[in-house]
Amino acid sequence: MFAYIKGTLEAKSNDSIIVEAGGIGYRIFTALSTINGVGQFGSQVKIYTHYYVREDIAALYGFHTMEELGLFDMLISVSGVGPKAAISMISTLSPSRFALAVVSQDTKTLSKAPGIGPKMAQRIILELKDKISKEQLTAGSMSEDIPAFENGSPTPAAEAVSGLMVLGYSSFEASGAVSKAYQEGMGVEELIMKALKSLSK
């Protein structure tokens, strides 16, 4: 319904902000990273939004970056993960750390988010990794001199592509961004972070 809201920052609380646009004040529930990053009262802000509607709730959720919005959309697609749990995860982990935790099946890191127990962390990993098959991983346009697999295991470049796909990017977008960011010896998280920067330009 709303792709983004651009207006004046009027208020902040510990879980939301109020943005005035066109004479209307929108309460937007969001993560700590957005609350801390939007700036001072009276400043102009652009918040990427998700209008969440269920039988018992209608609320606007929003984020400072497209990556965080994509992560929110991905998380609430997992069975049993609602908006509050998704916000908790985004407040605790950056998109690159989250993607790395999923591709490395690191339930301990995911469980650091308040309200996310080990079982929910496992479910997030299983459901999101199921969306990325080996065929999808190799279907992109990664340069021929960047191997996707070594000794049958994914390389850091392939893991980075997988992580970007967890965040909602297509295999083509993810492969292209990783190819552009790739330098020999780079770790998975560094590759994801650099690729995210190029994708957000």
Residue, then its C-alpha position, 0 to 999 in steps of 0.5 A: m500500500f505504501a512504498y515509503i513515506k517522506g516527511t518531517l520527523e516529529a517524534k521518537s519512542n523506544d519502538s516507533i517514530i512519527v513522521e508528518a507528511g501531507g499534514i498527516g502524522y504516521r506512527i511507524f513501528t521500527a527497529l533501534s537502528t532506524i530510530n537511532g539513524v533517522g536524525q533530529f526532530g524536524s529533519q526530513v526523512k524517507i522511511y521504506t514501509h510495510y503495511y501489516v494487516r491481520e484480523d487483530i492488527a493494522a500497523l505501519y512498519g518502516f525502516h531507514t534502508m531497503e535492506e532492513l525492509g527486505l529483511f523484515d519482509m523475509l522474516i515475517s514470511v517464516s511461520g511463527v515469526g511476527p512483526k515484533a520478533a522481526i523487529s527484535m532481530i533487525s534491532t540486534l543484527s545488521p542485514s549482513r550479520f543476519a545473512l551470514a548467520v543463516v548461511s552458516q546455520d548459526t542459531k546461537t547468533l540468531s538467538k541473541a535477539p530478544g524473543i528469538g529462542p533456539k527453536m525459532a532460530q532453527r526454523i528461520i534458518l531452515e525456511l530461508k535456506d530452503k528458498i535457495s537451492k544449489e541451482q539458484l546459487t550457480a544460476g547467476s552471473m558470477s565471473e568465471d574466475i570466482p569459483a562457486f564451489e571448492n572440494g564440494s563445499p561453497t566458497p565464501a563468494a558463493e556463501a555471500v551470494s546465498g546470504l544476499m538471496v536470503l535478504g531477498y535479492s535475485s540470484f542475478e543481482a546477488s551474483g553481480a554484486v558479489s563479483k563486483a565486490y570480490q577480492e581474494g581472501m575476503g570473508v563472507e560477511e565482508l563480501i556481503m557488506k561490500a555487495l550490499k553497498s553496491l546494491s544500495k547505490 
